[in-house]
Amino acid sequence: MGTRRRSQAERDAITVEIGYALLSACFLGAVVFGAVAGPVFLWQLPAALDKSLPLVGAALAVPLAVLRVVHVLWRCAGDRQH
């Protein structure tokens, strides 16, 4: 980490990377949640599955979305050091 000021182009690139990380994480979370919890909304399932599938979907989607943000931003930071 240097002490020099970042140029406007560098700040814009970081902003775009953050936006991409958040947008792709939301998309990934929605796809994972939909894949796991989707059957609840399509079919008549037993009550236990009706309650558990959305919880399992959320329990998988949230950490995967967080991991996606970390991965994208970590990769971005690594590219900037070279």
Number of C-alpha atoms within 10 A of each C-alpha: 4 5 5 6 8 10 9 9 9 12 12 12 13 16 12 12 18 16 13 15 22 19 15 16 23 19 14 18 23 17 15 20 21 17 13 18 21 15 15 18 11 8 9 10 12 9 9 8 15 16 13 13 18 19 15 14 20 19 14 15 24 18 13 17 22 16 14 20 22 15 13 18 18 12 12 16 13 10 9 10 7 5
